[in-house]
Amino acid sequence: MDPFQYATPLLAGARVTIELTLYSTVFGALFSFLFGIGRLSSLRLCRWISIALIEIFRGTSLLVQLFWLFFALPVLGQALGIDLRLPPVVAGTLALSLNIGAYGAEVVRGAIQAVPHNQHEAAKALDFTPRQTLWRIAIPQAVPEMMPSFSNLAIQNLKDTALVSLIGLGDLAFQAERIRNFTQDSTTIYTTLLLMYFGMALVITLLMRLLEKHASRWRARRS
C-alpha cells in the first residue's frame, strides 16, 4: 500500500501531537522550576507541598494520572457539586505537564545545589538577599547544566503524548490506529508512525541543543 494516501489524517494527527508536546513541555518547565525551587524553600509548608507533588507524580503511572484527570476528576466534582470536566486536550496537557514537571523538579534542584558554595558566599558579601542570590547568581549558572536533562525529558514527553489517544484526542497515534483498523495495513502504518516520531524527536534534539548553546552564552555574558 502507498503510505502517501494516509498523509492527510497522519499530518492532522502530527499537528495535534506537536501542539500537545509544545504546550506540555513549556508548562512542564514552569512546573519544574516551581516544584524544584519550592523544594529548596525555607518555608516548611511550601517545601512539603512541593515534595508531596513531586513524589505523587513521579511515583504513579502517567496513564493513571491521565485517566484520573479525565474520568475520575469529573466524578469527584459531581459529588461536590462542581463541574470539573476537562476537555481531552486540557486533561492531556495537564497530565503531561505535571508528570514532566515532577521529574524536571529534581533536575532543577540538583543543578541549583551544584552551584559552588563560594558563589553564595560572594553574594552574601555583596549583601544580596536569598531571593537575589537565587535569581541573579544560582539560576543563571544552573540553567546550562539543566539543559541536557531537559532535552531528554522533552523527547520523553513527545513519546508520552501517544497516551492521549486513549482519551479520544486525535493525535498522531490515534489517527494511525484509526487508519490501521480501517485498512489492516499494520506494516505501512506503524513504520510511517515510527519514522514520524523519530523525525519529531530529531527536531526537538536540535532545538534543545540550540537552547543549550544560548544558555551557555547567556551565562558567559553574566559571569
MIDOSE-1310 file (N, C-alpha, C; in nm, 2 decimals, decimal comma, always signed):
residues 223
mdpf	+0,08/-0,12/+0,00/+0,00/+0,00/+0,00/+0,09/+0,13/+0,00; +0,04/+0,23/-0,07/+0,11/+0,36/-0,08/+0,09/+0,44/+0,05; +0,20/+0,46/+0,12/+0,18/+0,54/+0,25/+0,14/+0,68/+0,24; +0,15/+0,74/+0,11/+0,11/+0,87/+0,09/-0,04/+0,89/+0,10
qyat	-0,11/+0,79/+0,08/-0,26/+0,80/+0,09/-0,31/+0,83/+0,23; -0,22/+0,80/+0,32/-0,25/+0,82/+0,47/-0,20/+0,96/+0,52; -0,15/+1,04/+0,42/-0,08/+1,16/+0,47/-0,17/+1,26/+0,54; -0,29/+1,28/+0,48/-0,37/+1,38/+0,54/-0,41/+1,36/+0,68
plla	-0,47/+1,24/+0,72/-0,50/+1,22/+0,86/-0,38/+1,21/+0,95; -0,27/+1,16/+0,90/-0,15/+1,15/+0,98/-0,09/+1,28/+1,01; -0,09/+1,37/+0,91/-0,04/+1,51/+0,93/-0,13/+1,58/+1,03; -0,26/+1,56/+1,02/-0,35/+1,62/+1,11/-0,32/+1,58/+1,25
garv	-0,30/+1,45/+1,27/-0,26/+1,39/+1,40/-0,13/+1,45/+1,45; -0,03/+1,46/+1,35/+0,10/+1,51/+1,39/+0,09/+1,66/+1,44; +0,00/+1,73/+1,38/-0,02/+1,87/+1,43/-0,07/+1,87/+1,57; -0,16/+1,78/+1,60/-0,21/+1,78/+1,74/-0,10/+1,73/+1,84
tiel	-0,02/+1,64/+1,79/+0,09/+1,59/+1,88/+0,20/+1,70/+1,90; +0,23/+1,77/+1,80/+0,33/+1,88/+1,81/+0,27/+1,99/+1,91; +0,15/+2,03/+1,89/+0,09/+2,13/+1,98/+0,09/+2,08/+2,12; +0,05/+1,95/+2,14/+0,04/+1,90/+2,28/+0,18/+1,89/+2,34
tlys	+0,28/+1,85/+2,26/+0,42/+1,85/+2,30/+0,47/+1,98/+2,34; +0,44/+2,08/+2,26/+0,48/+2,22/+2,29/+0,42/+2,27/+2,41; +0,29/+2,26/+2,43/+0,22/+2,31/+2,54/+0,27/+2,25/+2,67; +0,28/+2,11/+2,67/+0,31/+2,04/+2,79/+0,46/+2,06/+2,83
tvfg	+0,54/+2,07/+2,73/+0,69/+2,10/+2,76/+0,71/+2,23/+2,82; +0,64/+2,34/+2,77/+0,65/+2,47/+2,83/+0,60/+2,47/+2,97; +0,47/+2,42/+2,99/+0,41/+2,42/+3,12/+0,49/+2,33/+3,21; +0,54/+2,22/+3,16/+0,62/+2,13/+3,24/+0,75/+2,19/+3,29
alfs	+0,81/+2,28/+3,21/+0,93/+2,35/+3,25/+0,90/+2,45/+3,36; +0,78/+2,51/+3,35/+0,73/+2,60/+3,46/+0,71/+2,53/+3,59; +0,65/+2,41/+3,58/+0,63/+2,33/+3,70/+0,76/+2,28/+3,75; +0,85/+2,25/+3,67/+0,99/+2,20/+3,71/+1,05/+2,31/+3,80
flfg	+1,05/+2,43/+3,76/+1,11/+2,54/+3,84/+1,03/+2,57/+3,96; +0,89/+2,56/+3,95/+0,81/+2,58/+4,07/+0,83/+2,48/+4,17; +0,83/+2,35/+4,13/+0,84/+2,24/+4,23/+0,99/+2,24/+4,28; +1,08/+2,25/+4,19/+1,22/+2,24/+4,23/+1,27/+2,35/+4,32
igrl	+1,23/+2,48/+4,29/+1,26/+2,59/+4,38/+1,18/+2,57/+4,51; +1,06/+2,53/+4,50/+0,97/+2,51/+4,62/+1,03/+2,41/+4,71; +1,10/+2,30/+4,66/+1,16/+2,20/+4,74/+1,28/+2,26/+4,82; +1,34/+2,36/+4,77/+1,45/+2,42/+4,83/+1,41/+2,54/+4,92
sslr	+1,28/+2,57/+4,93/+1,24/+2,68/+5,01/+1,26/+2,67/+5,15; +1,28/+2,78/+5,22/+1,30/+2,78/+5,37/+1,16/+2,77/+5,44; +1,06/+2,79/+5,36/+0,92/+2,78/+5,42/+0,88/+2,63/+5,42; +0,85/+2,58/+5,54/+0,83/+2,44/+5,55/+0,71/+2,40/+5,47
lcrw	+0,60/+2,47/+5,48/+0,47/+2,44/+5,41/+0,50/+2,43/+5,26; +0,57/+2,53/+5,20/+0,60/+2,53/+5,06/+0,69/+2,41/+5,02; +0,78/+2,38/+5,11/+0,87/+2,27/+5,08/+0,80/+2,14/+5,08; +0,72/+2,12/+5,18/+0,65/+1,99/+5,19/+0,54/+1,97/+5,08
isia	+0,48/+2,08/+5,04/+0,38/+2,07/+4,93/+0,45/+2,03/+4,80; +0,57/+2,09/+4,78/+0,65/+2,06/+4,66/+0,69/+1,92/+4,66; +0,74/+1,87/+4,78/+0,79/+1,73/+4,79/+0,67/+1,64/+4,76; +0,56/+1,66/+4,82/+0,44/+1,58/+4,80/+0,40/+1,57/+4,65
liei	+0,40/+1,68/+4,59/+0,36/+1,68/+4,44/+0,46/+1,61/+4,36; +0,59/+1,63/+4,39/+0,69/+1,56/+4,31/+0,68/+1,41/+4,33; +0,67/+1,36/+4,45/+0,66/+1,22/+4,48/+0,53/+1,16/+4,42; +0,42/+1,23/+4,43/+0,30/+1,17/+4,37/+0,31/+1,15/+4,22
frgt	+0,36/+1,26/+4,15/+0,36/+1,25/+4,00/+0,48/+1,17/+3,95; +0,58/+1,15/+4,03/+0,69/+1,06/+3,99/+0,66/+0,92/+4,03; +0,58/+0,90/+4,13/+0,56/+0,76/+4,18/+0,44/+0,69/+4,13; +0,36/+0,76/+4,04/+0,24/+0,70/+3,99/+0,25/+0,70/+3,83
sllv	+0,18/+0,61/+3,77/+0,18/+0,60/+3,63/+0,12/+0,72/+3,56; +0,18/+0,77/+3,45/+0,13/+0,88/+3,37/-0,01/+0,84/+3,32; -0,03/+0,72/+3,28/-0,15/+0,67/+3,23/-0,26/+0,68/+3,33; -0,23/+0,65/+3,45/-0,33/+0,66/+3,56/-0,36/+0,80/+3,59
qlfw	-0,26/+0,89/+3,59/-0,28/+1,03/+3,61/-0,37/+1,09/+3,50; -0,35/+1,05/+3,38/-0,43/+1,09/+3,27/-0,58/+1,05/+3,29; -0,60/+0,92/+3,32/-0,73/+0,87/+3,34/-0,80/+0,94/+3,46; -0,72/+0,96/+3,56/-0,78/+1,03/+3,68/-0,83/+1,17/+3,65
lffa	-0,75/+1,24/+3,58/-0,79/+1,38/+3,54/-0,91/+1,38/+3,45; -0,91/+1,28/+3,36/-1,02/+1,29/+3,25/-1,15/+1,22/+3,30; -1,13/+1,10/+3,37/-1,25/+1,03/+3,41/-1,29/+1,04/+3,56; -1,19/+1,04/+3,65/-1,23/+1,05/+3,79/-1,25/+1,19/+3,84
lpvl	-1,18/+1,28/+3,80/-1,20/+1,42/+3,85/-1,34/+1,47/+3,82; -1,40/+1,45/+3,71/-1,54/+1,49/+3,69/-1,64/+1,43/+3,79; -1,61/+1,30/+3,82/-1,70/+1,23/+3,91/-1,69/+1,29/+4,05; -1,56/+1,32/+4,09/-1,54/+1,39/+4,22/-1,60/+1,53/+4,22
gqal	-1,59/+1,60/+4,11/-1,66/+1,73/+4,10/-1,81/+1,72/+4,11; -1,86/+1,62/+4,05/-2,01/+1,60/+4,06/-2,05/+1,57/+4,20; -1,98/+1,50/+4,27/-2,01/+1,47/+4,41/-2,00/+1,60/+4,50; -1,92/+1,69/+4,46/-1,90/+1,82/+4,53/-1,99/+1,93/+4,47
gidl	-2,06/+1,90/+4,37/-2,15/+2,00/+4,30/-2,07/+2,10/+4,22; -1,96/+2,06/+4,17/-1,87/+2,14/+4,09/-1,85/+2,07/+3,95; -1,85/+2,15/+3,85/-1,82/+2,10/+3,71/-1,67/+2,10/+3,69; -1,61/+1,98/+3,70/-1,47/+1,97/+3,69/-1,43/+1,89/+3,56
rlpp	-1,52/+1,88/+3,47/-1,49/+1,81/+3,34/-1,39/+1,89/+3,26; -1,29/+1,82/+3,21/-1,18/+1,88/+3,14/-1,18/+1,83/+2,99; -1,17/+1,92/+2,89/-1,16/+1,87/+2,76/-1,04/+1,78/+2,74; -1,04/+1,69/+2,65/-0,93/+1,60/+2,63/-0,79/+1,67/+2,62
vvag	-0,79/+1,78/+2,54/-0,66/+1,85/+2,52/-0,61/+1,91/+2,65; -0,70/+1,96/+2,74/-0,66/+2,02/+2,86/-0,61/+1,91/+2,96; -0,69/+1,80/+2,97/-0,65/+1,69/+3,05/-0,52/+1,63/+3,01; -0,50/+1,61/+2,88/-0,37/+1,56/+2,83/-0,25/+1,65/+2,86
tlal	-0,27/+1,78/+2,83/-0,17/+1,88/+2,86/-0,13/+1,88/+3,01; -0,23/+1,89/+3,09/-0,21/+1,90/+3,24/-0,14/+1,77/+3,29; -0,18/+1,65/+3,25/-0,12/+1,53/+3,30/+0,03/+1,52/+3,25; +0,05/+1,56/+3,13/+0,19/+1,55/+3,08/+0,28/+1,66/+3,14
slni	+0,22/+1,78/+3,16/+0,30/+1,89/+3,23/+0,33/+1,86/+3,37; +0,24/+1,81/+3,45/+0,27/+1,77/+3,58/+0,37/+1,66/+3,60; +0,36/+1,56/+3,50/+0,45/+1,45/+3,51/+0,59/+1,49/+3,47; +0,61/+1,57/+3,37/+0,74/+1,61/+3,33/+0,79/+1,71/+3,43
gayg	+0,70/+1,79/+3,49/+0,74/+1,89/+3,59/+0,80/+1,82/+3,72; +0,74/+1,71/+3,76/+0,79/+1,63/+3,87/+0,93/+1,58/+3,85; +0,96/+1,53/+3,73/+1,09/+1,48/+3,70/+1,19/+1,60/+3,68; +1,14/+1,70/+3,62/+1,23/+1,82/+3,59/+1,26/+1,89/+3,72
aevv	+1,17/+1,88/+3,82/+1,20/+1,95/+3,95/+1,33/+1,90/+4,01; +1,35/+1,77/+4,00/+1,48/+1,71/+4,06/+1,60/+1,76/+3,98; +1,58/+1,78/+3,85/+1,69/+1,84/+3,77/+1,72/+1,98/+3,81; +1,62/+2,06/+3,83/+1,63/+2,20/+3,88/+1,70/+2,20/+4,02
rgai	+1,65/+2,12/+4,11/+1,70/+2,12/+4,24/+1,85/+2,08/+4,24; +1,88/+1,98/+4,17/+2,02/+1,93/+4,17/+2,11/+2,03/+4,10; +2,07/+2,10/+4,00/+2,16/+2,20/+3,93/+2,18/+2,32/+4,02; +2,07/+2,36/+4,09/+2,09/+2,48/+4,18/+2,18/+2,45/+4,30
qavp	+2,17/+2,33/+4,35/+2,25/+2,29/+4,46/+2,40/+2,26/+4,42; +2,42/+2,24/+4,29/+2,55/+2,22/+4,24/+2,63/+2,35/+4,22; +2,57/+2,46/+4,23/+2,64/+2,59/+4,22/+2,74/+2,60/+4,33; +2,86/+2,63/+4,30/+2,97/+2,63/+4,40/+2,93/+2,72/+4,53
hnqh	+2,97/+2,67/+4,64/+2,93/+2,74/+4,77/+3,00/+2,88/+4,77; +3,11/+2,90/+4,71/+3,18/+3,03/+4,72/+3,10/+3,14/+4,64; +3,01/+3,09/+4,55/+2,93/+3,19/+4,48/+2,82/+3,25/+4,58; +2,77/+3,16/+4,67/+2,68/+3,21/+4,77/+2,74/+3,29/+4,87
eaak	+2,87/+3,26/+4,90/+2,94/+3,34/+5,00/+2,97/+3,48/+4,94; +3,00/+3,49/+4,81/+3,02/+3,61/+4,74/+2,89/+3,70/+4,74; +2,78/+3,63/+4,72/+2,65/+3,70/+4,72/+2,62/+3,76/+4,86; +2,65/+3,68/+4,96/+2,63/+3,74/+5,10/+2,72/+3,86/+5,12
aldf	+2,85/+3,85/+5,07/+2,94/+3,96/+5,09/+2,89/+4,09/+5,02; +2,82/+4,07/+4,91/+2,76/+4,18/+4,84/+2,62/+4,22/+4,90; +2,58/+4,16/+5,01/+2,46/+4,19/+5,08/+2,33/+4,16/+4,99; +2,34/+4,05/+4,91/+2,23/+4,00/+4,84/+2,13/+3,93/+4,93
tprq	+2,00/+3,95/+4,90/+1,90/+3,87/+4,97/+1,90/+3,73/+4,92; +1,84/+3,63/+4,99/+1,83/+3,50/+4,94/+1,76/+3,49/+4,80; +1,66/+3,58/+4,78/+1,59/+3,58/+4,65/+1,68/+3,63/+4,54; +1,76/+3,74/+4,57/+1,85/+3,79/+4,47/+1,96/+3,69/+4,44
tlwr	+2,01/+3,62/+4,54/+2,11/+3,52/+4,52/+2,06/+3,41/+4,43; +1,93/+3,37/+4,45/+1,87/+3,26/+4,37/+1,86/+3,31/+4,22; +1,80/+3,42/+4,20/+1,77/+3,46/+4,06/+1,88/+3,53/+3,99; +1,98/+3,58/+4,06/+2,09/+3,65/+3,99/+2,22/+3,58/+4,00
iaip	+2,23/+3,48/+4,08/+2,36/+3,40/+4,09/+2,33/+3,26/+4,06; +2,24/+3,19/+4,14/+2,23/+3,05/+4,12/+2,17/+3,00/+3,99; +2,05/+3,06/+3,96/+1,98/+3,01/+3,84/+2,06/+3,04/+3,71; +2,11/+3,16/+3,69/+2,19/+3,18/+3,57/+2,30/+3,08/+3,55
qavp	+2,37/+3,03/+3,66/+2,47/+2,93/+3,65/+2,42/+2,79/+3,63; +2,30/+2,77/+3,69/+2,24/+2,63/+3,69/+2,17/+2,60/+3,56; +2,11/+2,70/+3,49/+2,03/+2,67/+3,37/+2,11/+2,59/+3,27; +2,23/+2,63/+3,23/+2,30/+2,55/+3,13/+2,33/+2,40/+3,17
emmp	+2,34/+2,38/+3,30/+2,36/+2,24/+3,35/+2,23/+2,16/+3,34; +2,12/+2,23/+3,34/+1,99/+2,16/+3,33/+1,95/+2,11/+3,19; +2,01/+2,18/+3,09/+1,96/+2,16/+2,95/+1,97/+2,02/+2,90; +2,09/+1,95/+2,92/+2,09/+1,81/+2,86/+1,98/+1,72/+2,92
sfsn	+1,95/+1,74/+3,05/+1,85/+1,66/+3,11/+1,71/+1,70/+3,06; +1,69/+1,83/+3,05/+1,56/+1,88/+3,00/+1,54/+1,83/+2,85; +1,65/+1,82/+2,78/+1,64/+1,77/+2,64/+1,58/+1,63/+2,64; +1,63/+1,54/+2,73/+1,59/+1,40/+2,74/+1,44/+1,40/+2,78
laiq	+1,40/+1,49/+2,88/+1,26/+1,49/+2,92/+1,17/+1,54/+2,81; +1,21/+1,63/+2,73/+1,13/+1,68/+2,62/+1,10/+1,57/+2,52; +1,21/+1,49/+2,49/+1,19/+1,38/+2,40/+1,10/+1,27/+2,46; +1,12/+1,25/+2,59/+1,03/+1,15/+2,65/+0,89/+1,20/+2,65
nlkd	+0,87/+1,33/+2,67/+0,74/+1,39/+2,67/+0,67/+1,37/+2,53; +0,75/+1,39/+2,43/+0,69/+1,37/+2,29/+0,64/+1,22/+2,28; +0,71/+1,13/+2,33/+0,67/+0,99/+2,32/+0,55/+0,96/+2,41; +0,55/+1,03/+2,52/+0,43/+1,00/+2,61/+0,30/+1,06/+2,56
talv	+0,31/+1,15/+2,46/+0,18/+1,21/+2,41/+0,10/+1,10/+2,35; +0,16/+0,99/+2,31/+0,08/+0,89/+2,24/-0,03/+0,83/+2,34; -0,02/+0,85/+2,47/-0,12/+0,80/+2,56/-0,25/+0,88/+2,55; -0,24/+1,00/+2,50/-0,37/+1,08/+2,50/-0,47/+1,02/+2,40
slig	-0,42/+0,94/+2,31/-0,51/+0,87/+2,22/-0,62/+0,79/+2,29; -0,58/+0,75/+2,42/-0,67/+0,66/+2,50/-0,79/+0,74/+2,55; -0,78/+0,87/+2,55/-0,90/+0,95/+2,59/-0,97/+1,02/+2,48; -0,94/+0,97/+2,36/-1,01/+1,02/+2,24/-0,95/+1,14/+2,17
lgdl	-0,83/+1,19/+2,21/-0,77/+1,30/+2,15/-0,71/+1,26/+2,02; -0,74/+1,33/+1,91/-0,69/+1,28/+1,77/-0,55/+1,31/+1,74; -0,46/+1,26/+1,82/-0,32/+1,29/+1,80/-0,26/+1,19/+1,69; -0,13/+1,19/+1,67/-0,07/+1,10/+1,57/-0,10/+0,95/+1,60
afqa	-0,09/+0,91/+1,72/-0,11/+0,77/+1,75/-0,26/+0,73/+1,73; -0,35/+0,82/+1,76/-0,49/+0,80/+1,75/-0,52/+0,78/+1,60; -0,47/+0,87/+1,52/-0,50/+0,87/+1,37/-0,44/+0,74/+1,31; -0,32/+0,71/+1,35/-0,26/+0,59/+1,30/-0,34/+0,46/+1,33
erir	-0,39/+0,45/+1,45/-0,46/+0,33/+1,49/-0,60/+0,33/+1,42; -0,66/+0,45/+1,40/-0,79/+0,45/+1,33/-0,77/+0,40/+1,18; -0,66/+0,45/+1,12/-0,63/+0,40/+0,98/-0,60/+0,25/+0,98; -0,52/+0,21/+1,07/-0,49/+0,06/+1,08/-0,61/-0,02/+1,09
nftq	-0,70/+0,02/+1,18/-0,83/-0,06/+1,20/-0,91/-0,06/+1,07; -0,90/+0,04/+0,99/-0,98/+0,05/+0,87/-0,92/-0,03/+0,76; -0,78/-0,02/+0,75/-0,71/-0,08/+0,63/-0,65/-0,21/+0,66; -0,62/-0,24/+0,79/-0,54/-0,36/+0,84/-0,40/-0,36/+0,78
dstt	-0,35/-0,24/+0,74/-0,22/-0,23/+0,68/-0,12/-0,19/+0,79; -0,10/-0,29/+0,88/-0,02/-0,26/+1,00/+0,13/-0,22/+0,97; +0,19/-0,29/+0,88/+0,33/-0,27/+0,85/+0,35/-0,12/+0,80; +0,28/-0,08/+0,70/+0,29/+0,06/+0,65/+0,26/+0,16/+0,75
iytt	+0,15/+0,14/+0,82/+0,11/+0,24/+0,92/+0,21/+0,26/+1,03; +0,25/+0,15/+1,09/+0,34/+0,16/+1,21/+0,48/+0,20/+1,17; +0,52/+0,16/+1,05/+0,65/+0,21/+1,00/+0,65/+0,36/+0,98; +0,55/+0,41/+0,92/+0,53/+0,55/+0,90/+0,52/+0,63/+1,03
lllm	+0,45/+0,57/+1,13/+0,44/+0,63/+1,26/+0,57/+0,63/+1,33; +0,65/+0,53/+1,32/+0,78/+0,52/+1,38/+0,87/+0,63/+1,32; +0,87/+0,65/+1,19/+0,96/+0,75/+1,12/+0,91/+0,89/+1,16; +0,78/+0,91/+1,17/+0,73/+1,05/+1,21/+0,77/+1,08/+1,35
yfgm	+0,76/+0,99/+1,44/+0,80/+1,02/+1,58/+0,95/+1,04/+1,59; +1,03/+0,96/+1,51/+1,17/+0,98/+1,51/+1,21/+1,11/+1,45; +1,14/+1,16/+1,35/+1,17/+1,29/+1,29/+1,14/+1,40/+1,38; +1,03/+1,39/+1,46/+1,00/+1,50/+1,55/+1,10/+1,50/+1,67
alvi	+1,14/+1,38/+1,71/+1,24/+1,37/+1,82/+1,38/+1,44/+1,77; +1,41/+1,42/+1,65/+1,54/+1,48/+1,60/+1,52/+1,63/+1,60; +1,41/+1,68/+1,56/+1,38/+1,83/+1,57/+1,40/+1,88/+1,71; +1,34/+1,81/+1,80/+1,34/+1,85/+1,94/+1,49/+1,85/+1,99
tllm	+1,56/+1,75/+1,95/+1,70/+1,74/+1,99/+1,78/+1,86/+1,94; +1,76/+1,90/+1,81/+1,83/+2,01/+1,76/+1,79/+2,14/+1,82; +1,66/+2,16/+1,85/+1,62/+2,28/+1,92/+1,68/+2,29/+2,06; +1,68/+2,18/+2,13/+1,73/+2,18/+2,27/+1,88/+2,21/+2,27
rlle	+1,95/+2,16/+2,16/+2,10/+2,20/+2,15/+2,12/+2,34/+2,13; +2,03/+2,40/+2,05/+2,04/+2,55/+2,03/+2,01/+2,62/+2,15; +1,91/+2,58/+2,23/+1,88/+2,64/+2,36/+2,00/+2,63/+2,46; +2,06/+2,51/+2,45/+2,18/+2,49/+2,54/+2,29/+2,58/+2,51
khas	+2,32/+2,60/+2,38/+2,43/+2,69/+2,34/+2,39/+2,84/+2,38; +2,26/+2,87/+2,36/+2,22/+3,01/+2,40/+2,23/+3,03/+2,55; +2,19/+2,93/+2,63/+2,20/+2,94/+2,78/+2,35/+2,95/+2,82; +2,44/+2,88/+2,75/+2,58/+2,89/+2,79/+2,64/+3,02/+2,76
rwra	+2,60/+3,08/+2,64/+2,64/+3,22/+2,61/+2,58/+3,32/+2,71; +2,46/+3,30/+2,75/+2,39/+3,39/+2,84/+2,47/+3,38/+2,98; +2,51/+3,26/+3,02/+2,58/+3,25/+3,15/+2,72/+3,32/+3,13; +2,78/+3,30/+3,02/+2,91/+3,37/+3,00/+2,91/+3,52/+3,00
rrs	+2,80/+3,58/+2,95/+2,78/+3,72/+2,95/+2,76/+3,77/+3,09; +2,69/+3,69/+3,17/+2,66/+3,74/+3,31/+2,77/+3,71/+3,41; +2,87/+3,63/+3,37/+2,98/+3,60/+3,46/+3,09/+3,70/+3,45
